[in-house]
Amino acid sequence: MARDYIRYEDAYRRPRRKSNLFGWSVTILLLTGFAFAAWLGSFYIFWQPERPESYRILKKLHKIEPSKRFELTAAPAGEFLTAKQLYDRYIAMSPTELAKTNAELVRNYIRNFQQVRGLVPYIVGRFDIMEARELTANDVFTSGMVTLTNAVDYGELVMEHVYPSDPQALPLMKQTLATGLEIKLERTHDLSAIIHAERLSDGRVMITAMPLLYGRYTVTRGSGTFSLEPPLDLNLAAGWPLYKDSARIAAEKQYTEYRDRVSPNRQSTTVAGLVPTPAPPAANELIRVEPAAPIEPVAVATPPPAPVKPTATPKGGKLAKNKKPTPTPSPSPSRPPAMVAQNSPVPPPVAPPPVSPPPAPVKSPPAPTPLPVTSPTVAIAATSPVVSPATSASPSAPDNLLASTAGGGTWKTYPPGKMPVGRLITPSDLKDLADRGIGGERVYLRGQFIVNFTEPNRAVLRPKTGLTDAVLKLARANQSIRVIVEFPAGYTPPARGTTVTRDEARPYEITEVRKDSDGQLNVFVREIMQ
């Protein structure tokens, strides 16, 4: 029976089918090609956002961050170049090198300069406006104005300066950005980054510059200011530059007629074999203005008053019958203790109240003993250190004022190795300090730094990375640290490009550590060494 049953099942079982190896091979090859194409497509889109198609796809996927408004002391590390230096750089490039450079410049701007190789080029100098026009939907930047300018000191460079803004600011901008107005870009106030360079057919170079500060602008002889806003969207399909050849030629022709009409007897100041004579300062200039940030009041800690025993009244006095000690007068609450301690001297010793003469006559009465002072105002003045006039801080600039808001004030400085006791750290410890905070303690910074940017009373440094740091993979972490040093009035900051070494005897005092959303650490320190 069992054998018949097994034979019955074998008779009705489906026949085994052979595997189609060729079909499986084709499927695997197709999937491999699809994965390879997806990898190439992602590389093409994500790593080249300057292409119009890539930018459009990344914009729909919300992978493009809005343009960032930078601060003067927190801008990308760069180099400031004059008109002649920019001309010499871009005129020597081949068409392939120039196209690659332009793609990298636009890519850095779209990424908010987060993955920059090398230094960002900034332009400085004086430029005359040849024409200003409103930006439309057919331009790369769709709102605001753009000016076509010519370098005053070097006429072989033409610059189009972009002013992105909201539509409500356009009437004032059209009135302000007039033909013949001079634009003055200085490294201490402006940060206009180069985002495109074009070589013209006549041998000149035209660049496109974007102000990364997006500040407020006005003219020296005029009223009203207009402010810039970062662009929300880019129309990269419109192409570069913003002034096409026909529009540029027409604008240059109109500017030549305007210059001949305004100054018909104007002669060229360039003579063969001689150094060109610098142009005189313009009567009217476009300058950037920035309102001063209010300084927050610094809280001064008031120590608690020392306990004082009450003084009893002599028995022979008028209050002897009450047998009660004389209460200590309380300080007047009409004025804060810190304000009195800074502006008024210590009050003289208070004499005791008049008492009746003692029973036994005294020939030479001793000097009256002053009562112990219990006012917290006098306690602050008594515990404050005595500082020489050469190094003492004025009342308007207290010793614990933050370096980011001091503005070249004065504070107490010390000889090398004589500063107050505090904790000494290196740049590698700044990340932990940013997460934990200073917490009211004195923290000093030591290490080697390279000067990237200088101002009259301020300098921006970056930690110097050596071979050991590169091996330990600390170079990239140090690149995200920016040290802003505030110097007292009268100090000369170090020159740009120099190396500064600060050890345990001459450290910087850390006043604040700020961490941006992109991981950038801004460390505010001040010079406390004599």
VOGU-3710 file (C-alpha; in Angstrom, 3 decimals, decimal comma):
1> mardyiryed> 0,000/0,000/0,000  2,700/2,458/0,897  4,510/1,762/-2,334  1,341/2,319/-4,369  0,690/5,572/-2,499  4,144/6,877/-3,233  3,807/5,883/-6,855  0,494/7,712/-7,015  2,074/10,936/-5,789  4,969/10,644/-8,192
11> ayrrprrksn> 2,553/10,315/-11,070  0,799/13,584/-10,257  3,839/15,736/-9,248  4,780/18,645/-11,529  7,827/18,160/-13,643  10,915/20,170/-12,556  11,713/23,240/-14,692  15,224/24,265/-15,596  16,535/27,669/-14,280  16,890/30,422/-16,902
21> lfgwsvtill> 20,451/31,493/-16,196  20,562/33,850/-19,152  17,551/35,787/-17,938  19,003/36,143/-14,462  22,278/37,393/-15,888  20,520/40,052/-17,942  18,519/41,158/-14,878  21,624/41,455/-12,718  23,399/43,444/-15,436  20,432/45,800/-15,745
31> ltgfafaawl> 20,304/46,354/-11,980  24,056/46,988/-11,903  23,728/49,535/-14,691  20,837/51,202/-12,920  22,861/51,478/-9,683  25,847/52,862/-11,590  23,636/55,399/-13,373  22,058/56,433/-10,064  25,496/56,945/-8,548  26,644/59,042/-11,501
41> gsfyifwqpe> 23,414/61,018/-11,441  23,717/61,789/-7,752  27,314/62,883/-8,275  26,269/65,051/-11,205  23,441/66,675/-9,228  24,758/66,999/-5,683  28,369/67,846/-6,499  27,592/70,357/-9,264  24,822/72,620/-7,938  25,999/75,433/-10,216
51> rpesyrilkk> 24,362/73,710/-13,208  20,796/74,934/-13,841  19,284/71,427/-13,925  21,069/70,338/-10,765  20,095/73,509/-8,935  16,443/73,079/-9,928  16,353/69,459/-8,699  18,136/70,264/-5,438  15,787/73,180/-4,888  12,761/70,898/-5,200
61> lhkiepskrf> 14,372/68,403/-2,820  15,040/71,232/-0,303  18,782/70,546/-0,420  19,731/74,168/-1,133  20,105/76,430/1,888  19,129/80,110/1,535  21,954/82,583/1,058  23,550/83,470/4,383  24,112/86,972/5,713  27,670/87,067/7,054
71> eltaapagef> 29,227/89,292/9,681  32,445/91,187/9,170  34,299/89,181/11,825  32,696/85,845/10,908  33,117/85,888/7,135  34,847/83,159/5,111  38,625/83,351/5,093  39,752/85,160/1,967  42,213/87,479/0,271  41,637/91,112/-0,686
81> ltakqlydry> 42,703/91,873/-4,257  42,883/95,134/-6,173  41,642/95,661/-9,704  45,076/95,064/-11,229  45,637/91,882/-9,213  42,301/90,462/-10,335  43,026/91,369/-13,939  46,425/89,678/-13,850  44,908/86,548/-12,301  42,044/85,953/-14,726
91> iamsptelak> 43,642/87,205/-17,935  46,364/84,557/-17,664  43,889/81,643/-17,469  43,028/79,480/-20,424  39,345/79,109/-21,381  39,196/75,702/-19,683  40,797/76,988/-16,482  38,498/80,019/-16,456  35,388/77,845/-16,888  36,514/75,581/-14,052
101> tnaelvrnyi> 37,241/78,581/-11,818  33,847/80,138/-12,539  32,076/76,882/-11,701  33,927/76,710/-8,388  33,149/80,363/-7,556  29,411/79,925/-8,140  29,432/76,585/-6,294  31,025/78,184/-3,241  28,427/80,941/-3,219  25,504/78,499/-3,502
111> rnfqqvrglv> 26,919/76,428/-0,616  27,409/79,551/1,549  31,205/79,011/1,414  31,047/75,915/3,626  33,371/73,740/1,521  35,867/76,215/0,120  39,261/75,089/-1,110  41,720/77,897/-0,595  40,788/81,534/0,041  37,724/83,451/-1,115
121> pyivgrfdim> 38,673/86,373/-3,443  37,379/89,768/-2,264  37,720/92,965/-4,259  38,819/96,365/-2,949  39,239/99,707/-4,689  37,308/102,582/-6,223  34,830/102,176/-9,069  32,661/104,580/-11,083  29,096/103,580/-11,939  28,544/103,564/-15,700
131> eareltandv> 24,949/102,341/-15,533  22,531/100,827/-13,025  19,486/98,784/-13,947  16,799/96,788/-12,184  17,097/93,020/-11,996  14,294/91,055/-13,646  13,137/87,444/-13,813  15,449/86,933/-16,818  18,564/87,514/-14,679  20,401/85,181/-12,327
141> ftsgmvtltn> 19,276/87,333/-9,381  15,623/88,196/-9,791  15,153/91,111/-7,345  17,233/94,219/-6,717  19,649/96,158/-8,919  23,003/95,663/-10,602  25,564/98,343/-11,448  28,115/98,270/-14,256  31,262/99,979/-12,991  34,776/100,709/-14,189
151> avdygelvme> 37,850/100,650/-11,940  39,210/104,127/-11,239  42,809/103,015/-10,698  42,936/100,371/-13,442  40,627/100,778/-16,423  41,205/97,277/-17,807  38,857/95,810/-15,194  35,076/96,139/-15,411  32,886/95,080/-12,482  29,182/94,441/-12,175
161> hvypsdpqal> 28,196/94,818/-8,529  24,965/93,114/-7,463  22,588/94,731/-4,939  19,847/92,167/-4,108  16,940/93,642/-2,163  13,197/93,577/-1,644  10,964/95,302/-4,219  9,980/98,102/-1,807  13,578/99,360/-1,705  13,861/99,762/-5,491
171> plmkqtlatg> 12,635/103,406/-5,763  15,307/104,661/-3,377  17,959/102,461/-4,997  17,183/103,850/-8,454  17,504/107,348/-7,062  20,778/106,588/-5,256  22,656/104,421/-7,772  23,107/107,093/-10,416  25,583/107,309/-13,273  28,900/108,827/-12,198
181> leiklerthd> 28,567/107,821/-8,548  31,715/106,313/-7,059  31,706/103,025/-5,151  34,493/102,623/-2,609  35,173/99,105/-1,351  37,474/98,844/1,674  38,685/95,751/3,463  37,716/97,179/6,871  34,048/97,705/5,968  33,101/95,693/2,864
191> lsaiihaerl> 33,168/92,050/1,820  32,372/91,815/-1,890  33,196/88,298/-3,082  33,948/87,442/-6,701  31,396/84,932/-8,017  32,164/85,115/-11,776  34,886/86,331/-14,135  34,578/86,959/-17,889  37,259/87,753/-20,438  36,005/90,304/-22,979
201> sdgrvmitam> 36,856/90,314/-26,664  38,847/93,575/-26,398  41,254/92,133/-23,789  39,563/93,474/-20,673  38,196/91,419/-17,792  34,700/91,781/-16,320  33,934/90,336/-12,895  30,710/89,901/-10,920  30,854/90,771/-7,207  28,319/90,076/-4,467
211> pllygrytvt> 28,373/91,862/-1,049  28,197/89,081/1,557  27,310/91,446/4,408  24,026/92,585/2,795  24,194/95,788/4,821  22,764/99,286/4,528  24,051/101,790/1,984  23,878/105,538/1,579  25,738/108,331/-0,227  27,978/110,915/1,385
221> rgsgtfslep> 25,968/113,774/-0,106  22,380/112,714/0,116  19,650/111,506/2,402  18,084/108,099/2,807  19,504/104,601/3,118  18,538/101,295/1,564  19,256/97,816/2,868  20,082/94,635/0,993  18,584/91,198/1,483  20,047/87,798/0,546
231> pldlnlaagw> 18,411/86,368/-2,599  15,907/83,605/-2,003  16,228/81,937/-5,413  18,615/81,935/-8,374  17,801/81,661/-12,062  21,007/80,003/-13,225  19,507/79,317/-16,651  19,797/83,050/-17,442  23,571/82,667/-17,709  26,545/84,840/-16,828
241> plykdsaria> 27,383/87,708/-16,865  24,388/89,822/-15,922  25,327/92,482/-18,487  25,398/90,796/-21,872  27,637/92,162/-24,636  25,009/94,350/-26,304  23,827/95,885/-23,027  27,403/96,459/-21,862  28,464/98,172/-25,083  25,419/100,455/-24,966
251> aekqyteyrd> 26,076/101,336/-21,326  29,743/102,141/-22,005  28,764/104,375/-24,923  26,273/106,311/-22,792  28,843/106,678/-20,016  31,401/108,080/-22,476  28,885/110,683/-23,611  28,022/111,510/-20,000  31,692/111,947/-19,063  32,342/114,190/-22,070
261> rvspnrqstt> 29,295/116,260/-21,170  30,208/116,637/-17,502  33,955/117,252/-17,960  34,660/118,031/-21,646  38,234/119,210/-20,946  39,166/116,081/-19,023  42,510/114,645/-20,059  44,023/111,303/-19,367  46,324/111,194/-16,346  48,343/108,269/-17,758
271> vaglvptpap> 51,605/109,210/-19,487  53,873/106,696/-21,180  56,818/105,819/-19,008  55,380/107,388/-15,852  53,372/106,017/-12,983  49,658/106,847/-13,397  48,527/109,723/-11,213  45,916/108,578/-8,693  42,476/110,013/-9,269  41,294/112,666/-6,808
281> paanelirve> 38,684/111,672/-4,238  35,128/111,771/-5,494  32,695/114,453/-4,398  30,000/111,870/-3,752  30,508/108,218/-2,794  28,364/105,196/-2,053  29,326/103,854/1,365  28,040/101,128/3,634  26,670/102,163/7,010  25,986/99,884/9,927
291> paapiepvav> 24,278/100,975/13,162  26,323/100,443/16,269  25,183/97,527/18,381  24,130/98,579/21,902  26,416/97,419/24,656  24,617/95,413/27,271  25,208/96,580/30,847  27,564/94,357/32,781  26,299/93,148/36,127  28,696/93,814/39,000
301> atpppapvkp> 28,586/91,286/41,810  28,153/92,956/45,220  29,744/91,086/48,121  27,577/90,659/51,222  28,306/93,127/54,027  30,471/91,908/56,855  28,624/91,334/60,162  29,196/94,220/62,595  28,518/94,117/66,286  26,273/96,917/67,545
311> tatpkggkla> 27,999/99,642/69,557  26,569/100,371/72,965  25,892/103,922/74,095  27,904/105,142/77,100  26,115/105,041/80,417  26,377/108,733/81,027  24,621/109,681/77,829  21,096/110,807/77,282  20,063/107,366/76,035  21,494/105,506/78,995
321> knkkptptps> 18,084/104,860/80,437  16,986/102,848/77,376  19,937/100,411/77,685  19,739/99,695/73,922  22,591/99,670/71,410  22,728/102,296/68,753  21,480/100,768/65,480  23,808/100,947/62,491  22,507/103,320/59,813  21,370/101,438/56,697
331> pspsrppamv> 22,592/102,536/53,284  20,321/104,713/51,221  18,560/102,714/48,495  18,282/105,720/46,208  21,471/104,838/44,282  22,795/101,400/43,288  25,915/100,321/45,193  27,879/99,582/42,006  27,190/103,046/40,610  28,307/104,738/43,814
341> aqnspvpppv> 31,418/102,600/44,018  32,511/103,619/40,551  31,715/107,318/40,592  32,088/108,532/44,176  35,009/108,285/46,611  34,882/106,419/49,888  33,003/108,513/52,503  35,030/109,738/55,475  34,799/107,891/58,805  31,586/108,617/60,669
351> apppvspppa> 32,052/110,099/64,104  30,029/108,675/67,026  27,028/110,617/68,296  27,710/113,284/70,926  27,811/111,947/74,464  27,973/113,482/77,917  31,423/114,133/79,402  32,748/111,268/81,506  32,835/111,573/85,312  36,606/111,829/85,457
361> pvksppaptp> 38,152/114,702/83,543  40,588/113,744/80,865  43,368/116,125/79,990  43,984/114,985/76,419  41,005/113,125/75,029  41,973/110,568/72,362  40,835/110,868/68,796  37,332/109,488/68,246  37,338/105,940/66,943  35,282/105,613/63,722
371> lpvtsptvai> 32,429/103,170/63,710  32,778/100,095/61,481  31,319/100,795/58,072  28,600/98,361/57,021  27,513/99,919/53,750  28,027/97,558/50,761  29,107/100,560/48,717  32,176/101,120/50,865  32,849/97,377/50,904  33,118/97,317/47,124
381> aatspvvspa> 35,464/100,260/47,090  37,603/98,728/49,810  37,944/95,362/48,093  38,624/96,691/44,603  42,280/96,362/43,567  44,422/99,450/43,316  45,519/99,892/39,704  47,994/102,402/38,372  46,580/105,126/36,100  48,508/103,764/33,133
391> tsaspsapdn> 46,697/100,422/33,173  43,453/101,100/35,023  40,186/100,928/33,121  37,875/103,889/32,920  34,343/103,618/34,367  32,911/103,385/30,865  35,006/100,273/30,073  34,926/97,845/33,013  37,488/95,099/33,311  35,080/92,297/32,430
401> llastagggt> 33,681/93,858/29,258  33,385/91,315/26,448  35,915/91,629/23,664  33,221/91,354/20,999  31,679/94,641/22,128  34,634/96,527/23,554  35,464/98,387/20,340  39,091/99,160/21,154  38,496/100,308/24,730  40,804/100,039/27,703
411> wktyppgkmp> 41,062/97,319/30,308  43,657/96,114/32,747  46,800/94,568/31,288  49,452/92,541/33,085  53,162/91,791/32,713  54,011/88,362/31,257  53,179/85,635/33,760  51,528/88,056/36,251  47,892/87,682/35,180  45,280/86,343/37,619
421> vgrlitpsdl> 45,051/82,607/38,180  42,939/80,835/35,587  42,584/77,700/33,481  44,877/77,377/30,448  43,539/75,532/27,376  44,554/74,860/23,769  42,472/75,144/20,556  41,626/71,432/20,795  39,719/72,124/24,048  37,521/74,867/22,593
431> kdladrgigg> 34,771/72,511/21,442  34,198/71,243/24,966  34,298/74,812/26,256  31,617/75,847/23,728  29,334/73,024/24,868  29,887/73,630/28,580  30,361/77,411/28,653  32,845/79,565/30,519  30,773/79,631/33,695  32,288/82,808/35,138
441> ervylrgqfi> 35,835/81,428/35,468  38,967/82,865/33,909  40,036/80,856/30,878  43,204/81,530/28,893  44,084/80,369/25,373  47,550/79,425/24,165  48,890/78,053/20,880  50,135/79,109/17,457  47,844/81,127/15,195  47,939/82,634/11,699
451> vnftepnrav> 46,528/86,153/11,137  43,826/86,105/8,428  42,272/89,539/8,867  43,156/92,753/10,693  41,348/95,930/11,712  42,547/98,971/13,700  41,660/97,321/17,042  40,792/93,767/16,030  42,311/90,749/14,308  40,946/87,393/13,154
461> lrpktgltda> 43,223/84,389/13,696  43,071/80,694/12,886  44,999/77,930/14,638  48,165/76,896/12,829  48,236/73,245/11,799  51,492/71,343/11,480  52,545/67,903/10,390  51,579/66,338/13,715  48,078/67,787/13,521  47,679/66,526/9,966
471> vlklaranqs> 48,664/63,016/11,030  46,233/63,143/13,956  43,462/64,505/11,646  43,159/67,712/13,637  43,728/70,055/10,700  40,090/69,992/9,603  38,858/70,626/13,147  41,199/73,609/13,513  39,918/75,093/10,240  36,467/75,474/11,856
481> irvivefpag> 37,873/77,624/14,690  38,020/81,407/14,287  39,690/83,481/17,018  38,641/87,160/17,146  41,187/89,137/19,177  40,265/92,543/20,619  43,170/94,889/21,389  43,151/97,825/23,818  43,358/101,354/22,518  46,883/102,132/21,356
491> ytppargttv> 47,862/98,549/20,486  48,893/97,657/16,924  47,453/94,335/15,698  49,851/91,907/13,970  50,156/92,025/10,197  48,076/89,741/8,002  49,774/86,419/7,234  52,092/86,461/10,236  52,289/83,693/12,842  51,425/84,534/16,456
501> trdearpyei> 52,655/82,285/19,286  51,097/82,592/22,744  52,370/80,443/25,611  51,403/80,064/29,269  53,192/83,320/30,124  51,449/85,406/27,432  48,029/83,858/26,714  44,816/85,421/25,448  41,872/85,790/27,830  38,715/84,128/26,498
511> tevrkdsdgq> 35,575/86,197/26,978  33,013/84,305/24,892  32,680/81,230/22,666  29,905/81,017/20,081  29,064/77,961/18,006  27,221/78,436/14,700  24,756/75,990/13,217  27,360/74,804/10,686  29,853/73,890/13,428  31,954/77,058/13,148
521> lnvfvreimq> 33,434/78,139/16,509  33,863/81,897/17,010  36,161/82,459/20,000  36,267/86,042/21,302  39,445/86,835/23,226  41,270/89,980/24,276  44,863/91,019/24,703  45,761/91,372/28,391  49,555/91,413/28,127  51,570/94,610/28,443
//
